[in-house]
């Protein structure tokens, strides 16, 4: 990764974000988050057997 020159930095620009009051609707800010992460493996009464397990993850976010 190389360093930026002053000329490159001068071409960059920034913008201010709106205030928090502007972004809220009716002064409510809430989020429901549901997360699930489960995995299962069984290796019973097996000589030299290998049990593998992979977990799947799901995250749902509902914001209003």
DRENDOLUM-24946 format. One record per atom (N, C-alpha, C): atom name; chain; residue in three letters; residue number from 1; z, x, y. Coordinates in steps of 0.1 Angstrom, whole numbers, plus 5000, padded with zeros to 4 digits. Layout:
N
<site><fikol>CA</fikol><voza>A</voza><vexgu>ala</vexgu><fivo>NUM</fivo><pz>Z</pz><px>X</px><py>Y</py></site>
...
This chain:
64
<site><fikol>N</fikol><voza>A</voza><vexgu>unk</vexgu><fivo>1</fivo><pz>5000</pz><px>5008</px><py>4988</py></site>
<site><fikol>CA</fikol><voza>A</voza><vexgu>unk</vexgu><fivo>1</fivo><pz>5000</pz><px>5000</px><py>5000</py></site>
<site><fikol>C</fikol><voza>A</voza><vexgu>unk</vexgu><fivo>1</fivo><pz>5000</pz><px>5009</px><py>5012</py></site>
<site><fikol>N</fikol><voza>A</voza><vexgu>unk</vexgu><fivo>2</fivo><pz>4991</pz><px>5006</px><py>5022</py></site>
<site><fikol>CA</fikol><voza>A</voza><vexgu>unk</vexgu><fivo>2</fivo><pz>4990</pz><px>5014</px><py>5034</py></site>
<site><fikol>C</fikol><voza>A</voza><vexgu>unk</vexgu><fivo>2</fivo><pz>4997</pz><px>5008</px><py>5045</py></site>
<site><fikol>N</fikol><voza>A</voza><vexgu>unk</vexgu><fivo>3</fivo><pz>5000</pz><px>5016</px><py>5055</py></site>
<site><fikol>CA</fikol><voza>A</voza><vexgu>unk</vexgu><fivo>3</fivo><pz>5007</pz><px>5011</px><py>5067</py></site>
<site><fikol>C</fikol><voza>A</voza><vexgu>unk</vexgu><fivo>3</fivo><pz>4996</pz><px>5005</px><py>5077</py></site>
<site><fikol>N</fikol><voza>A</voza><vexgu>unk</vexgu><fivo>4</fivo><pz>5001</pz><px>4995</px><py>5084</py></site>
<site><fikol>CA</fikol><voza>A</voza><vexgu>unk</vexgu><fivo>4</fivo><pz>4992</pz><px>4989</px><py>5094</py></site>
<site><fikol>C</fikol><voza>A</voza><vexgu>unk</vexgu><fivo>4</fivo><pz>4992</pz><px>4997</px><py>5107</py></site>
<site><fikol>N</fikol><voza>A</voza><vexgu>unk</vexgu><fivo>5</fivo><pz>4980</pz><px>4998</px><py>5113</py></site>
<site><fikol>CA</fikol><voza>A</voza><vexgu>unk</vexgu><fivo>5</fivo><pz>4979</pz><px>5004</px><py>5126</py></site>
<site><fikol>C</fikol><voza>A</voza><vexgu>unk</vexgu><fivo>5</fivo><pz>4984</pz><px>4995</px><py>5137</py></site>
<site><fikol>N</fikol><voza>A</voza><vexgu>unk</vexgu><fivo>6</fivo><pz>4986</pz><px>5000</px><py>5149</py></site>
<site><fikol>CA</fikol><voza>A</voza><vexgu>unk</vexgu><fivo>6</fivo><pz>4990</pz><px>4991</px><py>5160</py></site>
<site><fikol>C</fikol><voza>A</voza><vexgu>unk</vexgu><fivo>6</fivo><pz>4979</pz><px>4982</px><py>5164</py></site>
<site><fikol>N</fikol><voza>A</voza><vexgu>unk</vexgu><fivo>7</fivo><pz>4966</pz><px>4986</px><py>5163</py></site>
<site><fikol>CA</fikol><voza>A</voza><vexgu>unk</vexgu><fivo>7</fivo><pz>4955</pz><px>4977</px><py>5166</py></site>
<site><fikol>C</fikol><voza>A</voza><vexgu>unk</vexgu><fivo>7</fivo><pz>4955</pz><px>4965</px><py>5156</py></site>
<site><fikol>N</fikol><voza>A</voza><vexgu>unk</vexgu><fivo>8</fivo><pz>4958</pz><px>4968</px><py>5143</py></site>
<site><fikol>CA</fikol><voza>A</voza><vexgu>unk</vexgu><fivo>8</fivo><pz>4958</pz><px>4957</px><py>5133</py></site>
<site><fikol>C</fikol><voza>A</voza><vexgu>unk</vexgu><fivo>8</fivo><pz>4970</pz><px>4948</px><py>5136</py></site>
<site><fikol>N</fikol><voza>A</voza><vexgu>unk</vexgu><fivo>9</fivo><pz>4981</pz><px>4953</px><py>5140</py></site>
<site><fikol>CA</fikol><voza>A</voza><vexgu>unk</vexgu><fivo>9</fivo><pz>4993</pz><px>4945</px><py>5143</py></site>
<site><fikol>C</fikol><voza>A</voza><vexgu>unk</vexgu><fivo>9</fivo><pz>4990</pz><px>4936</px><py>5155</py></site>
<site><fikol>N</fikol><voza>A</voza><vexgu>unk</vexgu><fivo>10</fivo><pz>4983</pz><px>4941</px><py>5165</py></site>
<site><fikol>CA</fikol><voza>A</voza><vexgu>unk</vexgu><fivo>10</fivo><pz>4980</pz><px>4934</px><py>5177</py></site>
<site><fikol>C</fikol><voza>A</voza><vexgu>unk</vexgu><fivo>10</fivo><pz>4971</pz><px>4922</px><py>5174</py></site>
<site><fikol>N</fikol><voza>A</voza><vexgu>unk</vexgu><fivo>11</fivo><pz>4963</pz><px>4922</px><py>5163</py></site>
<site><fikol>CA</fikol><voza>A</voza><vexgu>unk</vexgu><fivo>11</fivo><pz>4955</pz><px>4911</px><py>5160</py></site>
<site><fikol>C</fikol><voza>A</voza><vexgu>unk</vexgu><fivo>11</fivo><pz>4962</pz><px>4900</px><py>5152</py></site>
<site><fikol>N</fikol><voza>A</voza><vexgu>unk</vexgu><fivo>12</fivo><pz>4974</pz><px>4903</px><py>5147</py></site>
<site><fikol>CA</fikol><voza>A</voza><vexgu>unk</vexgu><fivo>12</fivo><pz>4982</pz><px>4893</px><py>5140</py></site>
<site><fikol>C</fikol><voza>A</voza><vexgu>unk</vexgu><fivo>12</fivo><pz>4988</pz><px>4883</px><py>5151</py></site>
<site><fikol>N</fikol><voza>A</voza><vexgu>unk</vexgu><fivo>13</fivo><pz>4991</pz><px>4870</px><py>5146</py></site>
<site><fikol>CA</fikol><voza>A</voza><vexgu>unk</vexgu><fivo>13</fivo><pz>4997</pz><px>4861</px><py>5155</py></site>
<site><fikol>C</fikol><voza>A</voza><vexgu>unk</vexgu><fivo>13</fivo><pz>5007</pz><px>4853</px><py>5147</py></site>
<site><fikol>N</fikol><voza>A</voza><vexgu>unk</vexgu><fivo>14</fivo><pz>5017</pz><px>4847</px><py>5154</py></site>
<site><fikol>CA</fikol><voza>A</voza><vexgu>unk</vexgu><fivo>14</fivo><pz>5027</pz><px>4839</px><py>5148</py></site>
<site><fikol>C</fikol><voza>A</voza><vexgu>unk</vexgu><fivo>14</fivo><pz>5027</pz><px>4825</px><py>5155</py></site>
<site><fikol>N</fikol><voza>A</voza><vexgu>unk</vexgu><fivo>15</fivo><pz>5033</pz><px>4816</px><py>5148</py></site>
<site><fikol>CA</fikol><voza>A</voza><vexgu>unk</vexgu><fivo>15</fivo><pz>5035</pz><px>4802</px><py>5153</py></site>
<site><fikol>C</fikol><voza>A</voza><vexgu>unk</vexgu><fivo>15</fivo><pz>5049</pz><px>4798</px><py>5151</py></site>
<site><fikol>N</fikol><voza>A</voza><vexgu>unk</vexgu><fivo>16</fivo><pz>5054</pz><px>4791</px><py>5160</py></site>
<site><fikol>CA</fikol><voza>A</voza><vexgu>unk</vexgu><fivo>16</fivo><pz>5068</pz><px>4786</px><py>5158</py></site>
<site><fikol>C</fikol><voza>A</voza><vexgu>unk</vexgu><fivo>16</fivo><pz>5067</pz><px>4773</px><py>5150</py></site>
<site><fikol>N</fikol><voza>A</voza><vexgu>unk</vexgu><fivo>17</fivo><pz>5077</pz><px>4771</px><py>5142</py></site>
<site><fikol>CA</fikol><voza>A</voza><vexgu>unk</vexgu><fivo>17</fivo><pz>5078</pz><px>4759</px><py>5134</py></site>
<site><fikol>C</fikol><voza>A</voza><vexgu>unk</vexgu><fivo>17</fivo><pz>5085</pz><px>4748</px><py>5143</py></site>
<site><fikol>N</fikol><voza>A</voza><vexgu>unk</vexgu><fivo>18</fivo><pz>5082</pz><px>4735</px><py>5140</py></site>
<site><fikol>CA</fikol><voza>A</voza><vexgu>unk</vexgu><fivo>18</fivo><pz>5089</pz><px>4725</px><py>5147</py></site>
<site><fikol>C</fikol><voza>A</voza><vexgu>unk</vexgu><fivo>18</fivo><pz>5104</pz><px>4725</px><py>5144</py></site>
<site><fikol>N</fikol><voza>A</voza><vexgu>unk</vexgu><fivo>19</fivo><pz>5111</pz><px>4719</px><py>5153</py></site>
<site><fikol>CA</fikol><voza>A</voza><vexgu>unk</vexgu><fivo>19</fivo><pz>5126</pz><px>4719</px><py>5151</py></site>
<site><fikol>C</fikol><voza>A</voza><vexgu>unk</vexgu><fivo>19</fivo><pz>5129</pz><px>4710</px><py>5139</py></site>
<site><fikol>N</fikol><voza>A</voza><vexgu>unk</vexgu><fivo>20</fivo><pz>5141</pz><px>4712</px><py>5134</py></site>
<site><fikol>CA</fikol><voza>A</voza><vexgu>unk</vexgu><fivo>20</fivo><pz>5145</pz><px>4704</px><py>5122</py></site>
<site><fikol>C</fikol><voza>A</voza><vexgu>unk</vexgu><fivo>20</fivo><pz>5146</pz><px>4689</px><py>5125</py></site>
<site><fikol>N</fikol><voza>A</voza><vexgu>unk</vexgu><fivo>21</fivo><pz>5149</pz><px>4685</px><py>5137</py></site>
<site><fikol>CA</fikol><voza>A</voza><vexgu>unk</vexgu><fivo>21</fivo><pz>5150</pz><px>4671</px><py>5141</py></site>
<site><fikol>C</fikol><voza>A</voza><vexgu>unk</vexgu><fivo>21</fivo><pz>5136</pz><px>4665</px><py>5140</py></site>
<site><fikol>N</fikol><voza>A</voza><vexgu>unk</vexgu><fivo>22</fivo><pz>5126</pz><px>4673</px><py>5143</py></site>
<site><fikol>CA</fikol><voza>A</voza><vexgu>unk</vexgu><fivo>22</fivo><pz>5112</pz><px>4668</px><py>5143</py></site>
<site><fikol>C</fikol><voza>A</voza><vexgu>unk</vexgu><fivo>22</fivo><pz>5107</pz><px>4666</px><py>5129</py></site>
<site><fikol>N</fikol><voza>A</voza><vexgu>unk</vexgu><fivo>23</fivo><pz>5112</pz><px>4674</px><py>5119</py></site>
<site><fikol>CA</fikol><voza>A</voza><vexgu>unk</vexgu><fivo>23</fivo><pz>5107</pz><px>4673</px><py>5106</py></site>
<site><fikol>C</fikol><voza>A</voza><vexgu>unk</vexgu><fivo>23</fivo><pz>5114</pz><px>4662</px><py>5098</py></site>
<site><fikol>N</fikol><voza>A</voza><vexgu>unk</vexgu><fivo>24</fivo><pz>5125</pz><px>4657</px><py>5102</py></site>
<site><fikol>CA</fikol><voza>A</voza><vexgu>unk</vexgu><fivo>24</fivo><pz>5132</pz><px>4646</px><py>5095</py></site>
<site><fikol>C</fikol><voza>A</voza><vexgu>unk</vexgu><fivo>24</fivo><pz>5127</pz><px>4632</px><py>5098</py></site>
<site><fikol>N</fikol><voza>A</voza><vexgu>unk</vexgu><fivo>25</fivo><pz>5128</pz><px>4623</px><py>5089</py></site>
<site><fikol>CA</fikol><voza>A</voza><vexgu>unk</vexgu><fivo>25</fivo><pz>5124</pz><px>4610</px><py>5091</py></site>
<site><fikol>C</fikol><voza>A</voza><vexgu>unk</vexgu><fivo>25</fivo><pz>5136</pz><px>4601</px><py>5090</py></site>
<site><fikol>N</fikol><voza>A</voza><vexgu>unk</vexgu><fivo>26</fivo><pz>5141</pz><px>4595</px><py>5101</py></site>
<site><fikol>CA</fikol><voza>A</voza><vexgu>unk</vexgu><fivo>26</fivo><pz>5152</pz><px>4587</px><py>5101</py></site>
<site><fikol>C</fikol><voza>A</voza><vexgu>unk</vexgu><fivo>26</fivo><pz>5165</pz><px>4594</px><py>5097</py></site>
<site><fikol>N</fikol><voza>A</voza><vexgu>unk</vexgu><fivo>27</fivo><pz>5165</pz><px>4607</px><py>5100</py></site>
<site><fikol>CA</fikol><voza>A</voza><vexgu>unk</vexgu><fivo>27</fivo><pz>5177</pz><px>4615</px><py>5098</py></site>
<site><fikol>C</fikol><voza>A</voza><vexgu>unk</vexgu><fivo>27</fivo><pz>5182</pz><px>4616</px><py>5084</py></site>
<site><fikol>N</fikol><voza>A</voza><vexgu>unk</vexgu><fivo>28</fivo><pz>5172</pz><px>4615</px><py>5074</py></site>
<site><fikol>CA</fikol><voza>A</voza><vexgu>unk</vexgu><fivo>28</fivo><pz>5176</pz><px>4615</px><py>5060</py></site>
<site><fikol>C</fikol><voza>A</voza><vexgu>unk</vexgu><fivo>28</fivo><pz>5169</pz><px>4628</px><py>5054</py></site>
<site><fikol>N</fikol><voza>A</voza><vexgu>unk</vexgu><fivo>29</fivo><pz>5176</pz><px>4634</px><py>5045</py></site>
<site><fikol>CA</fikol><voza>A</voza><vexgu>unk</vexgu><fivo>29</fivo><pz>5171</pz><px>4646</px><py>5038</py></site>
<site><fikol>C</fikol><voza>A</voza><vexgu>unk</vexgu><fivo>29</fivo><pz>5178</pz><px>4647</px><py>5025</py></site>
<site><fikol>N</fikol><voza>A</voza><vexgu>unk</vexgu><fivo>30</fivo><pz>5171</pz><px>4643</px><py>5014</py></site>
<site><fikol>CA</fikol><voza>A</voza><vexgu>unk</vexgu><fivo>30</fivo><pz>5177</pz><px>4643</px><py>5001</py></site>
<site><fikol>C</fikol><voza>A</voza><vexgu>unk</vexgu><fivo>30</fivo><pz>5167</pz><px>4648</px><py>4991</py></site>
<site><fikol>N</fikol><voza>A</voza><vexgu>unk</vexgu><fivo>31</fivo><pz>5172</pz><px>4652</px><py>4980</py></site>
<site><fikol>CA</fikol><voza>A</voza><vexgu>unk</vexgu><fivo>31</fivo><pz>5163</pz><px>4656</px><py>4969</py></site>
<site><fikol>C</fikol><voza>A</voza><vexgu>unk</vexgu><fivo>31</fivo><pz>5170</pz><px>4654</px><py>4955</py></site>
<site><fikol>N</fikol><voza>A</voza><vexgu>unk</vexgu><fivo>32</fivo><pz>5163</pz><px>4648</px><py>4946</py></site>
<site><fikol>CA</fikol><voza>A</voza><vexgu>unk</vexgu><fivo>32</fivo><pz>5167</pz><px>4647</px><py>4932</py></site>
<site><fikol>C</fikol><voza>A</voza><vexgu>unk</vexgu><fivo>32</fivo><pz>5160</pz><px>4657</px><py>4924</py></site>
<site><fikol>N</fikol><voza>A</voza><vexgu>unk</vexgu><fivo>33</fivo><pz>5168</pz><px>4665</px><py>4917</py></site>
<site><fikol>CA</fikol><voza>A</voza><vexgu>unk</vexgu><fivo>33</fivo><pz>5162</pz><px>4676</px><py>4909</py></site>
<site><fikol>C</fikol><voza>A</voza><vexgu>unk</vexgu><fivo>33</fivo><pz>5166</pz><px>4674</px><py>4894</py></site>
<site><fikol>N</fikol><voza>A</voza><vexgu>unk</vexgu><fivo>34</fivo><pz>5156</pz><px>4673</px><py>4886</py></site>
<site><fikol>CA</fikol><voza>A</voza><vexgu>unk</vexgu><fivo>34</fivo><pz>5159</pz><px>4671</px><py>4871</py></site>
<site><fikol>C</fikol><voza>A</voza><vexgu>unk</vexgu><fivo>34</fivo><pz>5153</pz><px>4683</px><py>4864</py></site>
<site><fikol>N</fikol><voza>A</voza><vexgu>unk</vexgu><fivo>35</fivo><pz>5161</pz><px>4690</px><py>4857</py></site>
<site><fikol>CA</fikol><voza>A</voza><vexgu>unk</vexgu><fivo>35</fivo><pz>5156</pz><px>4702</px><py>4849</py></site>
<site><fikol>C</fikol><voza>A</voza><vexgu>unk</vexgu><fivo>35</fivo><pz>5160</pz><px>4701</px><py>4835</py></site>
<site><fikol>N</fikol><voza>A</voza><vexgu>unk</vexgu><fivo>36</fivo><pz>5150</pz><px>4706</px><py>4826</py></site>
<site><fikol>CA</fikol><voza>A</voza><vexgu>unk</vexgu><fivo>36</fivo><pz>5152</pz><px>4705</px><py>4812</py></site>
<site><fikol>C</fikol><voza>A</voza><vexgu>unk</vexgu><fivo>36</fivo><pz>5147</pz><px>4718</px><py>4806</py></site>
<site><fikol>N</fikol><voza>A</voza><vexgu>unk</vexgu><fivo>37</fivo><pz>5155</pz><px>4724</px><py>4798</py></site>
<site><fikol>CA</fikol><voza>A</voza><vexgu>unk</vexgu><fivo>37</fivo><pz>5151</pz><px>4737</px><py>4791</py></site>
<site><fikol>C</fikol><voza>A</voza><vexgu>unk</vexgu><fivo>37</fivo><pz>5158</pz><px>4736</px><py>4777</py></site>
<site><fikol>N</fikol><voza>A</voza><vexgu>unk</vexgu><fivo>38</fivo><pz>5149</pz><px>4735</px><py>4767</py></site>
<site><fikol>CA</fikol><voza>A</voza><vexgu>unk</vexgu><fivo>38</fivo><pz>5154</pz><px>4733</px><py>4753</py></site>
<site><fikol>C</fikol><voza>A</voza><vexgu>unk</vexgu><fivo>38</fivo><pz>5146</pz><px>4741</px><py>4743</py></site>
<site><fikol>N</fikol><voza>A</voza><vexgu>unk</vexgu><fivo>39</fivo><pz>5153</pz><px>4746</px><py>4733</py></site>
<site><fikol>CA</fikol><voza>A</voza><vexgu>unk</vexgu><fivo>39</fivo><pz>5146</pz><px>4753</px><py>4722</py></site>
<site><fikol>C</fikol><voza>A</voza><vexgu>unk</vexgu><fivo>39</fivo><pz>5155</pz><px>4752</px><py>4710</py></site>
<site><fikol>N</fikol><voza>A</voza><vexgu>unk</vexgu><fivo>40</fivo><pz>5148</pz><px>4753</px><py>4698</py></site>
<site><fikol>CA</fikol><voza>A</voza><vexgu>unk</vexgu><fivo>40</fivo><pz>5155</pz><px>4752</px><py>4685</py></site>
<site><fikol>C</fikol><voza>A</voza><vexgu>unk</vexgu><fivo>40</fivo><pz>5148</pz><px>4760</px><py>4675</py></site>
<site><fikol>N</fikol><voza>A</voza><vexgu>unk</vexgu><fivo>41</fivo><pz>5155</pz><px>4767</px><py>4667</py></site>
<site><fikol>CA</fikol><voza>A</voza><vexgu>unk</vexgu><fivo>41</fivo><pz>5150</pz><px>4775</px><py>4656</py></site>
<site><fikol>C</fikol><voza>A</voza><vexgu>unk</vexgu><fivo>41</fivo><pz>5159</pz><px>4774</px><py>4644</py></site>
<site><fikol>N</fikol><voza>A</voza><vexgu>unk</vexgu><fivo>42</fivo><pz>5154</pz><px>4773</px><py>4632</py></site>
<site><fikol>CA</fikol><voza>A</voza><vexgu>unk</vexgu><fivo>42</fivo><pz>5162</pz><px>4772</px><py>4620</py></site>
<site><fikol>C</fikol><voza>A</voza><vexgu>unk</vexgu><fivo>42</fivo><pz>5157</pz><px>4781</px><py>4609</py></site>
<site><fikol>N</fikol><voza>A</voza><vexgu>unk</vexgu><fivo>43</fivo><pz>5166</pz><px>4789</px><py>4604</py></site>
<site><fikol>CA</fikol><voza>A</voza><vexgu>unk</vexgu><fivo>43</fivo><pz>5163</pz><px>4799</px><py>4593</py></site>
<site><fikol>C</fikol><voza>A</voza><vexgu>unk</vexgu><fivo>43</fivo><pz>5175</pz><px>4798</px><py>4584</py></site>
<site><fikol>N</fikol><voza>A</voza><vexgu>unk</vexgu><fivo>44</fivo><pz>5175</pz><px>4789</px><py>4574</py></site>
<site><fikol>CA</fikol><voza>A</voza><vexgu>unk</vexgu><fivo>44</fivo><pz>5186</pz><px>4787</px><py>4565</py></site>
<site><fikol>C</fikol><voza>A</voza><vexgu>unk</vexgu><fivo>44</fivo><pz>5182</pz><px>4790</px><py>4550</py></site>
<site><fikol>N</fikol><voza>A</voza><vexgu>unk</vexgu><fivo>45</fivo><pz>5190</pz><px>4798</px><py>4543</py></site>
<site><fikol>CA</fikol><voza>A</voza><vexgu>unk</vexgu><fivo>45</fivo><pz>5188</pz><px>4801</px><py>4529</py></site>
<site><fikol>C</fikol><voza>A</voza><vexgu>unk</vexgu><fivo>45</fivo><pz>5175</pz><px>4807</px><py>4526</py></site>
<site><fikol>N</fikol><voza>A</voza><vexgu>unk</vexgu><fivo>46</fivo><pz>5170</pz><px>4816</px><py>4535</py></site>
<site><fikol>CA</fikol><voza>A</voza><vexgu>unk</vexgu><fivo>46</fivo><pz>5157</pz><px>4823</px><py>4533</py></site>
<site><fikol>C</fikol><voza>A</voza><vexgu>unk</vexgu><fivo>46</fivo><pz>5160</pz><px>4838</px><py>4534</py></site>
<site><fikol>N</fikol><voza>A</voza><vexgu>unk</vexgu><fivo>47</fivo><pz>5156</pz><px>4845</px><py>4523</py></site>
<site><fikol>CA</fikol><voza>A</voza><vexgu>unk</vexgu><fivo>47</fivo><pz>5158</pz><px>4859</px><py>4523</py></site>
<site><fikol>C</fikol><voza>A</voza><vexgu>unk</vexgu><fivo>47</fivo><pz>5146</pz><px>4866</px><py>4530</py></site>
<site><fikol>N</fikol><voza>A</voza><vexgu>unk</vexgu><fivo>48</fivo><pz>5149</pz><px>4875</px><py>4540</py></site>
<site><fikol>CA</fikol><voza>A</voza><vexgu>unk</vexgu><fivo>48</fivo><pz>5139</pz><px>4883</px><py>4547</py></site>
<site><fikol>C</fikol><voza>A</voza><vexgu>unk</vexgu><fivo>48</fivo><pz>5130</pz><px>4874</px><py>4556</py></site>
<site><fikol>N</fikol><voza>A</voza><vexgu>unk</vexgu><fivo>49</fivo><pz>5134</pz><px>4862</px><py>4559</py></site>
<site><fikol>CA</fikol><voza>A</voza><vexgu>unk</vexgu><fivo>49</fivo><pz>5126</pz><px>4853</px><py>4568</py></site>
<site><fikol>C</fikol><voza>A</voza><vexgu>unk</vexgu><fivo>49</fivo><pz>5130</pz><px>4855</px><py>4582</py></site>
<site><fikol>N</fikol><voza>A</voza><vexgu>unk</vexgu><fivo>50</fivo><pz>5121</pz><px>4852</px><py>4591</py></site>
<site><fikol>CA</fikol><voza>A</voza><vexgu>unk</vexgu><fivo>50</fivo><pz>5123</pz><px>4853</px><py>4605</py></site>
<site><fikol>C</fikol><voza>A</voza><vexgu>unk</vexgu><fivo>50</fivo><pz>5121</pz><px>4839</px><py>4612</py></site>
<site><fikol>N</fikol><voza>A</voza><vexgu>unk</vexgu><fivo>51</fivo><pz>5130</pz><px>4835</px><py>4620</py></site>
<site><fikol>CA</fikol><voza>A</voza><vexgu>unk</vexgu><fivo>51</fivo><pz>5128</pz><px>4823</px><py>4628</py></site>
<site><fikol>C</fikol><voza>A</voza><vexgu>unk</vexgu><fivo>51</fivo><pz>5126</pz><px>4826</px><py>4642</py></site>
<site><fikol>N</fikol><voza>A</voza><vexgu>unk</vexgu><fivo>52</fivo><pz>5115</pz><px>4820</px><py>4647</py></site>
<site><fikol>CA</fikol><voza>A</voza><vexgu>unk</vexgu><fivo>52</fivo><pz>5112</pz><px>4822</px><py>4662</py></site>
<site><fikol>C</fikol><voza>A</voza><vexgu>unk</vexgu><fivo>52</fivo><pz>5114</pz><px>4809</px><py>4669</py></site>
<site><fikol>N</fikol><voza>A</voza><vexgu>unk</vexgu><fivo>53</fivo><pz>5117</pz><px>4811</px><py>4682</py></site>
<site><fikol>CA</fikol><voza>A</voza><vexgu>unk</vexgu><fivo>53</fivo><pz>5118</pz><px>4799</px><py>4690</py></site>
<site><fikol>C</fikol><voza>A</voza><vexgu>unk</vexgu><fivo>53</fivo><pz>5113</pz><px>4802</px><py>4704</py></site>
<site><fikol>N</fikol><voza>A</voza><vexgu>unk</vexgu><fivo>54</fivo><pz>5106</pz><px>4793</px><py>4710</py></site>
<site><fikol>CA</fikol><voza>A</voza><vexgu>unk</vexgu><fivo>54</fivo><pz>5101</pz><px>4794</px><py>4723</py></site>
<site><fikol>C</fikol><voza>A</voza><vexgu>unk</vexgu><fivo>54</fivo><pz>5106</pz><px>4782</px><py>4731</py></site>
<site><fikol>N</fikol><voza>A</voza><vexgu>unk</vexgu><fivo>55</fivo><pz>5111</pz><px>4785</px><py>4743</py></site>
<site><fikol>CA</fikol><voza>A</voza><vexgu>unk</vexgu><fivo>55</fivo><pz>5117</pz><px>4774</px><py>4752</py></site>
<site><fikol>C</fikol><voza>A</voza><vexgu>unk</vexgu><fivo>55</fivo><pz>5106</pz><px>4769</px><py>4762</py></site>
<site><fikol>N</fikol><voza>A</voza><vexgu>unk</vexgu><fivo>56</fivo><pz>5105</pz><px>4756</px><py>4763</py></site>
<site><fikol>CA</fikol><voza>A</voza><vexgu>unk</vexgu><fivo>56</fivo><pz>5097</pz><px>4751</px><py>4774</py></site>
<site><fikol>C</fikol><voza>A</voza><vexgu>unk</vexgu><fivo>56</fivo><pz>5106</pz><px>4746</px><py>4785</py></site>
<site><fikol>N</fikol><voza>A</voza><vexgu>unk</vexgu><fivo>57</fivo><pz>5102</pz><px>4748</px><py>4797</py></site>
<site><fikol>CA</fikol><voza>A</voza><vexgu>unk</vexgu><fivo>57</fivo><pz>5110</pz><px>4744</px><py>4809</py></site>
<site><fikol>C</fikol><voza>A</voza><vexgu>unk</vexgu><fivo>57</fivo><pz>5103</pz><px>4734</px><py>4818</py></site>
<site><fikol>N</fikol><voza>A</voza><vexgu>unk</vexgu><fivo>58</fivo><pz>5110</pz><px>4724</px><py>4822</py></site>
<site><fikol>CA</fikol><voza>A</voza><vexgu>unk</vexgu><fivo>58</fivo><pz>5104</pz><px>4714</px><py>4831</py></site>
<site><fikol>C</fikol><voza>A</voza><vexgu>unk</vexgu><fivo>58</fivo><pz>5113</pz><px>4712</px><py>4842</py></site>
<site><fikol>N</fikol><voza>A</voza><vexgu>unk</vexgu><fivo>59</fivo><pz>5108</pz><px>4713</px><py>4855</py></site>
<site><fikol>CA</fikol><voza>A</voza><vexgu>unk</vexgu><fivo>59</fivo><pz>5116</pz><px>4710</px><py>4866</py></site>
<site><fikol>C</fikol><voza>A</voza><vexgu>unk</vexgu><fivo>59</fivo><pz>5109</pz><px>4700</px><py>4875</py></site>
<site><fikol>N</fikol><voza>A</voza><vexgu>unk</vexgu><fivo>60</fivo><pz>5115</pz><px>4689</px><py>4878</py></site>
<site><fikol>CA</fikol><voza>A</voza><vexgu>unk</vexgu><fivo>60</fivo><pz>5110</pz><px>4678</px><py>4887</py></site>
<site><fikol>C</fikol><voza>A</voza><vexgu>unk</vexgu><fivo>60</fivo><pz>5118</pz><px>4677</px><py>4899</py></site>
<site><fikol>N</fikol><voza>A</voza><vexgu>unk</vexgu><fivo>61</fivo><pz>5112</pz><px>4677</px><py>4911</py></site>
<site><fikol>CA</fikol><voza>A</voza><vexgu>unk</vexgu><fivo>61</fivo><pz>5119</pz><px>4676</px><py>4923</py></site>
<site><fikol>C</fikol><voza>A</voza><vexgu>unk</vexgu><fivo>61</fivo><pz>5113</pz><px>4664</px><py>4931</py></site>
<site><fikol>N</fikol><voza>A</voza><vexgu>unk</vexgu><fivo>62</fivo><pz>5122</pz><px>4654</px><py>4934</py></site>
<site><fikol>CA</fikol><voza>A</voza><vexgu>unk</vexgu><fivo>62</fivo><pz>5118</pz><px>4643</px><py>4942</py></site>
<site><fikol>C</fikol><voza>A</voza><vexgu>unk</vexgu><fivo>62</fivo><pz>5125</pz><px>4643</px><py>4955</py></site>
<site><fikol>N</fikol><voza>A</voza><vexgu>unk</vexgu><fivo>63</fivo><pz>5118</pz><px>4644</px><py>4966</py></site>
<site><fikol>CA</fikol><voza>A</voza><vexgu>unk</vexgu><fivo>63</fivo><pz>5124</pz><px>4646</px><py>4979</py></site>
<site><fikol>C</fikol><voza>A</voza><vexgu>unk</vexgu><fivo>63</fivo><pz>5120</pz><px>4635</px><py>4988</py></site>
<site><fikol>N</fikol><voza>A</voza><vexgu>unk</vexgu><fivo>64</fivo><pz>5129</pz><px>4630</px><py>4996</py></site>
<site><fikol>CA</fikol><voza>A</voza><vexgu>unk</vexgu><fivo>64</fivo><pz>5126</pz><px>4619</px><py>5005</py></site>
<site><fikol>C</fikol><voza>A</voza><vexgu>unk</vexgu><fivo>64</fivo><pz>5134</pz><px>4620</px><py>5018</py></site>
